Amino acid sequence: HNPDEPIILHREDIINRRGPFWRLRDTAREQAFNEGFLQFIKEQDYCIITVVIDKKSHIERYGEVARHPYHYCLAVLLERYCGFLNFYDAQGDVLAESRGGTEDQQLKQAYRGIYNAGTQWRGTEFFKRGLTSAEIKLKPKVTNIAGLQLSDLLAYPSKQEILIEEQRIDDPGDNFSKQICQCIKAKYNQQVYQGRIRGYGKIFLS
């Protein structure tokens, strides 16, 4: 490929073997690619926090006072992320994938609200202690940022695993997503002393 036009790892392109991933139509190349990817996600140093919301259930339960699902997930995610950072007396940045003009502005506003006013469960100092900026950073996938690409590839398998555990969908049996979940099992954020992942690295909202 042209080094000035790097290949972007995008889950839908990989699955559908389109664009530069047409080569994965060859079974041997697909197997080598998959094996390399699984080895890669095993070896890298990162921590996963996955927040999944059942939007339909949430709206039915809370009606007119239901929270914006995307912003609700952001608040819950930031609570866990800042809890992780504060425990280790560290600071971190927040970068999300851009979704478009209106959605991006709404997300920026939601982030600022959390940073400046806190949430129902955590005060503003909790967030300011861990976060490096009062503004969220938004970048499109085409900017070739490794973290966005890795998140894109891991989000769907992680979400599906949580939905299966919550008995919201049927278990499809063995597939490549299951192999990915097996490789990232040790990567989830967890309660330090008891090793509990539920509520720390895996959060389900309804």
N, C-alpha and C positions, 0 to 999 in steps of 0.2 A: 504494500500500500504506500501511498504518498506520505512521507514523514511530515509534510506540512498540513496534512489532513488526517489526523489520528483517528483510528477506529474507536467509536464510542460503544461501550458495552451496554446494550439496551436489551432488556429481557424479551420484549416482543419481537425484535429483529432476530435474536438468537433462536427463539422457539420456532419462528416461521421461516428461518434460514433465508432471510432476504438481505439485500444490500451486500456488504462485505462478508456476511455469514453464509452466503450461498454454498460455500465450500463444505459446510457441515452436512450437506446432502449426501456426502460420502460417509459411509458408516464408520470407516476406520478413523477418519479425521474427527468425526463427531465424538467417538469414544475417547480419542486422545485429548480433545478439547475438554470434555467433561471431567476426565481424570485429573487434568491439570488444574481445572477450576476448583475441584474439591480439595486438592492438595493445597492450593493457594489459600482458600478460606480457613483451612485448618491452621496454617502456619502464621497468619497475620495476627497482630496484636490489636484487638478492638473489643468493645463492649456493646452489647445489643440491648436496647429497650424497645419493645414492640407494644404499641397501644392499638387495640382493635375496638371499634364501636359498632354495635348493632343499631344502625340509624333508625330503622323502622320501629324497633322496640322502644328506643329512646323517645321518639316522637309520640308514639302511642301512650307511653307512660306519663310524659310531662306536658304534652299538648302545647299550648301557647307559650309556656315558660321553658320549653325544651331549648337547650343550648345549641349553638351552631356546632355541628359535629366535628368539623375540622379544627375549630378553635378550642373546643373542649378537649380534644385529643392533645392539642399543643400544650394546654395548661397541665394536663396530667403527665405528659412527657417531660416537660420542664421541671416539674416537681421531683421526678425521679432522677433526672439528669443532674440537677443542682444538689439533690441529696447525695448523689455519688461524688460530685466535686467537693462539696463541703466536708464530707467524711474524710477525704484525703487532703483537705486544706489546699485545694487546687482551683484553678479557674479554667473555663472553657468557652469556646465560641459557639454560635449557632448558625448553621448554614442549611437552608432548605432549597428544594428545587422549585424554580419559578413556574407558576401555573398560568400566568397572564395578568394583564393590567389590573382589573378590578379585584380579582382574587388575591393578587400580591399586595395591593394596598390594604385590603381587609386583614390579611395575615400580619402585615407590619403593625397595624393598629392593635390587633389582639396581643401581639408580643409586647408592644409598648405598655399596654394596659397591665399585663402581668408583671413586667419589670418595675413599673412605677407604683402599682397598687397592690401587688401580690394576688393571691387566690383565696378561696374560702378557707383553705387549710394552712397556707403558708404566707407569712408577711413579706413585705418588699425587701427587707434586709436579707432574707434567705436567698432571694434570687440575685440581688446585687453583689452578694459575697462571692457567688460562684461564676456569674456571667461576666465576660470581658466587655460587653457592649450593650447599650440601651436599645440598639437597633439590630434586628435580625438581617442576615445577609441572604439574598436570593439570587440564584444563578441557574440558567437553563442547562440542561444536560449536555448540550453541544459544546460547552466551555471545557469539557474534558477534565472534570474534577473527579479524582479517584473515589472519594467518599460518596458522592452522589451516585456513581455507577455501581459501587458495591451495595449501597442501600437499595437501589432499584432491583438488583438481582436477588437480594435476601428478603425483601419485604413480603413478596407473595408467598413463598414457602413458609415463612414465619407466621403470617396471618392465617394461612390454611391450617397449620398445626394447632394454633390457638382455637380456631373455630371447631376443629375436630375434638379437642379436649373439652370444649364447652358444650359439645353435642349439638352444635348448630348446623353442622353439615355431616354427611356420611363420610366415613373413611374410604378413600378411593383405592386403598391397597398400596402395594409397592410401586413407587415411581421415582423420578429423579429428584423431585421436591423433598421426598422423604430422606434421600441420601444427603441432600443439602442440610436438612434439619438435624441429621445425625452429626454432621461435621461441626455445626455451630452450637450444639447443645451446651458446651462448656463456655460459650462466649456471652451468655446472658448475664445481665446485672443481677445480683443476688444479695440477700441479707447476709452480712458478713459473718455473723456468729452462728447462724443456724443453716445457712446455705439455701434459704427459701427463695425461689425464683418468682413464684406467683405473687403479683403485687409489686414486684421490683423490676424484673426483666420482662415479664409477660403480664399485661394488664388488659382485662376485658371489660368494656363498658356497655351498659344497656339502658 
